[in-house]
Amino acid sequence: MKSISAWQIFWVFLRLGCTSFGGPAAHFVFFHQLFIQKKQWLSEAEYARILALAQLLPGPTSSQAGIGIGYLIKGYSGAFAAWLGFSLPSAVLMAMAAIAGQQYFQLLNSQSFHIIQLIVLAVICHAFWQMFQSFCSAFWQKLLMFCIAVLTLYFPISGAHIVLLIIAGLMGYFFECYRKRNICNTLPAPAESSMARQQITQSLFWFSLFLLPFIFFTALPSSMHGAWQNAFQFYQSASMVFGGGHVVLPLMYQDFVLSQQISAENFNAGYALAQLMPGPLFSFASYIGAFLEISPWPWLNAFIATAAIFLPSFLLMFAAMPCWSWLMQQQALRAAVTGMNAAVAGLLFAMILHMGHDYLLQFSDLCFVIALLCLLRTKLPIWLILIGGFMGYSTLLNLL
């Protein structure tokens, strides 16, 4: 490991967590500029390895990249320091917003909440279009996305999205096997050295810890779920989605809004605020957690939600790092991910249709959403677009 302390890593990532706006694509640029060009803590090859792994695994890509960077520099302590510094500012701000919102959101009138709903709809539409272009290039992916959206809309069964994601992963594997018939024959020869066996043992240990909550919760009687239910929902959502914060949104919406644990108005207000925050979008979980009744203390609830949604990233990165080269060769795994990505796009599309039906009340609402979508495609700062859009449309409605 390099002679860099965990405290140094923490402070560097804390500054990034306070200033890194723009989502994973922008975060990766900041990481490259700082850790390769400026500080030279990593090589280009090491950074490329981290990015590939972070995008291959489910969970928040930029946070996982940060965990991987910290791990390469200072091992487990470096990984934790990197995550804590990068996530702390947005998590604290989102939890504060939720706790304050429980007292002050009622001061907002129905028109303000309606405009926030339209802003959230526009942001999700923008994210969906980007995902559709990236994740649904083949005809079978488009068809799968459409089928998932229809099933989600017309058969809203609790927990069904997890089953759909698993089925989509299997479909991705078989479709890609059909297109590339040698995909199932890409397993490299098992390593024989003691170091390789040690790495495999280490990977299996962390992967077993990753699976443990699923086994524990399945074995736990439903009468004993209680507060564990909410924590597991965050953990499960982060374990099943690929592509960043926007992707986990429909899962959290189903888990917490459709179950009436948080109102749609508060959910949308928090998601709109999350767009204005630096750092990882997964800190939206801190906001949601503060509204839940996991314990009598909102701050503790926010902490539990934050820990639960980021925990899979640690366990999967620690499991993957020792055998990253083997993982990069697994075309079958990449094939399964293509199916799951298409399914997630379908879940997001279903959410857009549901929200559009509920939120587009008049023609001017549709025009406002389209205008925001056009602005989001420009290089204007997202905070300027969202705040300016809110003030502009609010003024227009007051004049009409």
N, C-alpha and C positions, 0 to 999 in steps of 0.2 A: 504493500500500500504506500501511497505517496505521503510525504511528511507534511501533511496538512491536517489541522485539528478539526474535530467535529464542530467546534464553535465557529471557526472560520467558514465552514460550509453553511452553517445555520445563518450567519449574518449575510452572506452573499445571497442566499436564497430568500432571506427575508426582504432584502431590497428588491429582488425580482418579484416577490409576492405583492409588494406595494406598488409596483410600476408596470407590471406585465399585463397590459390590456390587449384584447384582440383574439383570444382563443388559442388553441394549440398551434396553429400555423405560425402565428406571431411568436408564441413562446419558444418554438424550436429555433427561430431566427435569433432571439435574445440569448438562448442557451449557447448557440454556436458562436456568436460574437464574443460572449463573455468567457466561456470555458476553453475555447480553442484559440481564438484570435488574440484575446487580451491576456488572460491568465495562463493559458497554455497548460491547463490541468489535464486535458485529454488530447488524444490524437484524433485526426479525422476518421481513422478506421474504428477507433473505440466509440466515437460518437455515432457513426453510421450503424454500428452494431446495436447500440442502445435504441436508436430510433426505430429500427426494423423490429426489434423485440417488443417495444412499447406499442407499436401499431398491430402486432400480431396477436397480443394478449387482450382479453376483455378488460374494460375499465377505463379510467381517465388517462388518455395518452400522454398529455404533458406532465401530469403528476408522476406517471410511471417512468417517463424519461428522466425526471428529476431524481426519483428513487434510484434508478440505474446509475445515473451520474455519481450520486453520493456513494453508492455501493462500490463503484470502481475506484473512487478516490480514497475512501476510508472504511470500507466494509459495512457492517450492519449499522454501526453508530452514524456513519456518514449518510446512509440511506435515510435513517430516521430524521437526522438533522436537516437534510435537504427537503424532505416532505413537510416537516413542521414549519420551516421558514417560509416555504412557498405557499402553504395552505392557510397558515394562521391568520394573516390579515383579512382575507375574504371570509373565512369561517367566522371570525369574531364579528365582523361587520354585518354579516347576514343574520347571525344569532341576535345581535343588538336590534336589527331592523325588525325581526319577528317579535321580540319581546316588547319593543316600543309599539309595533303595529297592533298588538292585541289591545292596547289602550287608545291608540290614535287613529286606526284605520276607519273607525266609525265616523270620524270627522269628514272623511271624503264622501262626497255625494255620489249618487248612482251614475251620473254622467262621467265623473272621473274614473270610476271603476270600469265603466263601459269602454272608455278610451284606452285604459290599460289592457283590457281584454283584446282590443283590436291590435295594439302594439305587440302583444305576445303572439297573436295569430300571425302577424307579418313576420316576426323573427323566426317562428317555427316554419313558416312557408319557405323562407330563405334558406334555413338549415336543411329542410327536406329537399329542395331543389339541388343543393350541393351534394347531398347524400345520393340522390337519385342518379346524378351524373357519374358519381364515383362507384356506386355499389350495384347499379342495375344496367350494365352495359349489354349483357346477353338477353336474348328473348325470354329464356326460362326464368331469369332473375326478375324481369318485369312482370311476368305472369305470376310468379310466386309472391311478389310484393302486392299485387292486386288481390290475390286470393287471401293473403293474410289480413289485408285491410278489410275485406268483406266479412271474413270470419270474426274479426275483432268487433266490427260494428254491429253485426246482427246476432252474434252469440257471445255476449260479454260475460263469460264465466270466470269466476275468480281463479287466478293461477293459470288460466289457459295460455297466457302469453309465454310462460316458461316452456310449456309443452310444444307450442308452435315454434319457438326458437330452436329447440332440440330437433324437431322434425325437419326444420329448414336446414340445419347443419347436416343432417343425414342426406337430404336431397342435394345439397351442394356437393357433398362428397361423391355421390353416385353420378350426378350430371357431369362433373369434371372427370370422373373415371371413364365415362363413356366418351368424352371428347379426347382425352389423353389416356389411352389404354394402358400406358406403362406407369401411371401415377401410383398404383398400388405396389409397385416393385421398387420403391426408392429408399427403402430402409438401409442405412449404412451398416456395415459389419460392426458388431458390438466391440467396444474397446476392451482391451485385455489388461491394460496397465493398472497398477494399484491406485494410481491417481485417478484414472477414469472411473474405477469402481467406487472410490471415495466420493467423486462428484455425483455419480448416479445415486448413491445412498443419500447424499445431502439433498438432492433434488426431490427424491421420493419422500423424504421427511417433511419438507415444506409443502409438497403437494398433498400429503396426507392431512396436514393441518388445515389446508384449504378445504378439503372435503369434509372435515370433521363437523362443522356447523350443519351441513346438509344431513349428515347421518344423525347427529344429535337431535335436530329439530324433527326429523321424521320419526324417530323413536320416542320422542316426548309425547305423552298423552295430550290431546287437544285441550283438556281442562287445565293443563299446567302451562299453556303457551303464554298467556298474560303479556307482560312487557317484552318477553323474548320475541313475540310475534313481530313487533315493529322493527326491532333490531335486525331480525333475520330478513325482513323484507328489504331493508337497505343493503344488507350483505348479498342477498340473492340478486337484486337488480344490478349491482356493480359486477357480479360474477358472470352475467349473461349478456352484456352488451358490448359492442365494439364501436369505436368511432367518436368517443368523447361525450361531453355533457349533454348536448341536445338529444342524444340517442337514449339516455336513461329517462328522459322526461315522460314519455308515454307510460313507462312502467311505474313510475312514481305517481302519476296521475291516477292510474288504475288502483294502485295500492292504497292511496291516502285520500283522494278526492271522491272517487266512486264509492268508497267505503264510508264516506262522510266523516272522516277524522279531521279533515281540514276543508274549509269552504273553497269553492272554485275561485271566488274573489281574492281570498288571501293567497292562494296558490299562484294565481296569475300576477298579483302584485309582487310577490317574492321573485318570480321568474323574471319579471321586467327589471327588478332591482339587480338581479344577478348579472344581467347583461352589462351593467355599469361598473361591475366590480373587477379589479385585477385578479390575477391568479386563476385557479382551476374553477370551472363552472360546477363541478361536483360539490362545491361548498354550498350549493343550494340545499343540500341535505341538512346543513346546520340550521337553516331557516325552517325547513319542514319539521325537524326534530323539536324545535322550541314550541311548536303548536301542539305536539302530541302529548298524551298523558302517560308516558312511560314511567315517570316518577312525579312527585309534587313540585320539582324544581325545573323550570324551563331551561336554565343554563346546563344542568346535568343532562337533560333530554337532548339538547343540541349537541353536547359532547358525545353522547352515546351514538346518535345518528351519524355524526362525522366519523367517529372511529369505525363504525360498522360499514360505512360505504367505501372507506379507503383501505380497510384491512385486506380485502382480497388482492388489491394491487401489491401490497408488501409480500404476501404469501406466494403469489404467482411469479413475481419478479425474482424472489429468492429461490424459487424452484427452477426457474428458467435460466438464470444467469450461469450456473455451472455447466449447463449442457446447451448453451445457446446455439452452437454450431450445428448440433444434431437437429435442433428444432427448425433452424433455417432451411434444412434439407427436406423437411416433411411436407411434400406437396399435398398429401392427403389432408393434413391439418389446415393448410391454406385453402383447400377446396371447401372444407366444412365452413370456414369463416365466410366465404363468398355467399353461401346460402343464408347464414345467420345475418349478415349485413343486409341482404335483400329483405329478410323478414323484419328487421328493425325499421327499415324504410317503410314497410307496409304498416307497422304499428304507428309510426309517426304520421303517415298519410291518413289513417283512420282517425287519429286525434284531430287532424286538420279539418276533416269533413265534419266531425262532431262539433268542433268549436265554431266552424263557419256557419253551420246550421243555427247555432245558438246565439252567435255574436253579431252576425251581419243583419242588422235590423232594417236598414234603409240603404238606398243607393249610394249616399255619401259615405257610408261606412266602407263599402267596397272600394270606392275611389281612394279613400284614405289608406287602406291596406295596400292597394296597388302602388300608390305614391311612395309609401314607406319601402316597399320591395325594390322600387327603382333606386331609391336613395341608398339602400343597403348594398346595392351592387356597385356603388361608387367607393372612393377612397376616403370619404368623410368619416371622422371618428364616430363610432356607434353611439357613444353617450350624447353627442351633439344631435344625431338623428333622432334618438328616442325622446330626449327632453324637448327638442325643438318641435318634433311631431306632436307631442302631448300638448304643449302650449298652443301651437298653431291650430290644431283641430278643436281644442277646447274653446278658443276664441271664436272660431268659425261657428260652432254650435250655439254659442251664446248670442251671436249676431243674427242667426237665422230665426 
